[in-house]
Amino acid sequence: MIGKQTKLNRREWLSGAAAVVATAALDRAQAQPARRLFDSHCHIIDHRFPIVANQGYTPPNFTLTDYLAQTKPLGVIAGAVVSGSFQANDQTYLMDLLPKLGTGWVGVTQIPNDYPDAEIVKLNGIGVRAVRFNVFRGRIDSVDDIVALATRVHSVAGWHSEIYADAAALKPHVEKLSKLPQLCIDHLGMTEDGIPTLLELVAAGCKVKATGFGRVKMDVPKALEAIAKKSPNALVFGTDIPSTRAQRPFEPSDIDLVEKVLGAELAKKAFWDNPLALYRVKTTVAG
């Protein structure tokens, strides 16, 4: 009888100890919430919609389902879908995609210089929040044309402008670009030679995408440190998934690198606070 009671007490003690351990683990998880990411730069490539070969390159299909399967485990719960060079000025894929994504998701599109104001308003209504100038992949705009369209879309719909370029090539145009209502530079400005120009633009209020670490030619940690030092509000993180034409595709360790270099507080700004402010996502997004 005594032996049976001892066994019961032991079982009860073990059960109680397990509960204590489980409660402690839950407390730790609540004290350290899962990382939330706003993916400020991703591409969805759906061949049901127009795809145009760029410099001889046609990307493979990469659907919304593919994207979500890859990014949900990372903590991505909001983001910006960016039009690539191979999507030219097509808007139909964004019209189909953004309503499916819903709250917390926006679009970055490409439009011709003479795109009507009324159409800009329509795109704004489905969640487009920026216009992109893909100088790096061969869209040749004069800086005056970029400034004119960037100024107009901001006036019409509050959009900011994003430029994909080697920042070194922007050096002669810093004064004009610095006067834009809001500018963002893709992929850390691409090259080491572009860092001084990038930092000049950051000092004037430019945002910088901490994206495409496998496609840039620079010391990424040093670049992240320099940009964050110039302005803690400048960096916006993105995966660049599916990393079309990148020498090295995105890896989850890229997220860890940002956190290691910047520290928890500044990393949170790059992962969440800064992109929400840039893309004017005001609604609280639940994880």
C-alpha positions, -999 to 999 in steps of 0.1 A, spaced: 0 0 0 28 23 10 47 14 -22 17 21 -43 12 55 -26 49 63 -32 45 56 -69 14 78 -71 32 106 -53 62 103 -76 39 103 -106 22 134 -93 55 151 -86 68 144 -121 35 157 -136 38 188 -115 75 193 -124 66 190 -161 39 216 -157 64 240 -141 89 234 -169 61 240 -195 49 271 -178 85 285 -176 90 278 -214 57 296 -221 67 325 -200 100 328 -219 82 326 -252 59 353 -242 88 374 -229 106 369 -262 79 371 -289 85 355 -323 103 378 -348 78 397 -370 90 407 -405 78 431 -431 93 419 -463 100 451 -481 113 435 -513 99 403 -529 87 393 -564 58 371 -574 62 357 -609 29 344 -623 31 334 -660 -7 338 -663 2 375 -666 25 392 -691 62 384 -687 88 402 -709 123 389 -714 148 414 -700 184 413 -713 177 378 -726 164 366 -692 129 352 -686 123 341 -649 106 309 -639 72 308 -624 72 317 -587 36 320 -574 21 334 -543 17 299 -529 55 293 -535 63 326 -518 42 321 -487 55 285 -482 90 299 -481 85 330 -460 58 322 -434 82 300 -414 106 331 -413 80 353 -396 70 373 -426 34 385 -421 34 417 -443 54 431 -471 58 449 -505 55 430 -538 79 447 -562 75 447 -600 106 434 -617 121 444 -650 105 413 -666 71 426 -657 76 459 -674 46 482 -670 20 454 -665 -5 461 -637 -28 431 -641 -8 408 -619 -8 433 -590 -46 438 -595 -50 401 -591 -25 396 -563 -29 424 -538 -66 418 -529 -56 381 -521 -28 392 -498 -50 418 -479 -41 439 -449 -4 447 -445 6 441 -481 14 467 -507 27 469 -542 56 487 -559 49 492 -596 65 505 -628 47 529 -650 55 549 -681 62 586 -676 29 596 -692 7 573 -671 -26 591 -663 -32 605 -629 -66 587 -628 -49 553 -633 -24 561 -605 -54 568 -582 -69 534 -591 -36 516 -584 -34 534 -551 -69 521 -543 -57 484 -545 -26 490 -523 2 502 -546 24 526 -526 55 533 -547 69 536 -582 101 519 -592 128 530 -616 148 500 -627 180 518 -640 202 488 -632 183 465 -656 182 489 -685 152 512 -680 169 544 -692 153 574 -677 169 608 -675 171 621 -639 148 649 -649 122 623 -660 126 604 -628 122 635 -607 91 646 -627 73 613 -624 84 608 -588 71 642 -579 38 637 -597 30 603 -582 37 617 -547 14 646 -554 -14 624 -568 -13 595 -544 14 600 -518 37 574 -534 74 573 -527 100 563 -554 124 534 -555 155 533 -576 174 501 -585 208 514 -595 245 513 -587 245 542 -563 279 553 -576 261 562 -609 238 585 -589 266 607 -576 261 635 -601 224 637 -593 225 637 -555 212 673 -553 181 666 -575 173 633 -559 177 647 -524 148 670 -531 123 643 -538 95 639 -513 107 604 -504 133 581 -521 144 546 -514 174 528 -529 173 491 -536 198 465 -525 222 487 -504 231 506 -536 248 475 -551 285 484 -548 312 495 -524 319 525 -547 283 536 -542 284 538 -504 295 574 -501 268 586 -525 243 564 -506 252 579 -473 248 614 -488 212 605 -498 205 589 -464 215 621 -448 189 638 -469 162 614 -458 165 585 -483 156 550 -472 177 520 -481 166 484 -487 187 459 -467 181 433 -494 199 412 -520 230 404 -500 239 377 -525 239 402 -554 258 431 -541 295 438 -543 304 452 -509 311 444 -473 275 440 -462 280 443 -424 300 475 -428 274 489 -451 246 481 -427 265 497 -398 273 529 -418 237 534 -429 222 527 -394 248 551 -379 238 578 -404 201 573 -397 184 546 -376 153 551 -396 168 544 -430 171 506 -433 142 485 -444 147 447 -446 135 425 -474 142 389 -486 145 396 -523 129 362 -528 130 345 -553 164 363 -559 162 363 -597 196 365 -613 214 369 -579 248 352 -576 237 338 -542 199 336 -534 184 348 -501 192 326 -471 175 328 -437 209 335 -422 206 370 -439 180 378 -413 203 367 -385 231 388 -400 210 420 -398 202 413 -362 238 405 -353 251 436 -369 225 461 -358 215 447 -324 179 439 -314 165 474 -312 178 487 -346 170 453 -362 134 456 -351 132 490 -368 146 476 -400 124 445 -398 92 462 -389 89 499 -378 108 515 -407 91 497 -436 56 502 -421 63 539 -420 78 540 -455 49 521 -471 23 539 -449 9 507 -435 -11 520 -406 -32 491 -397 -19 468 -369 -10 435 -386 -16 405 -364 9 376 -365 
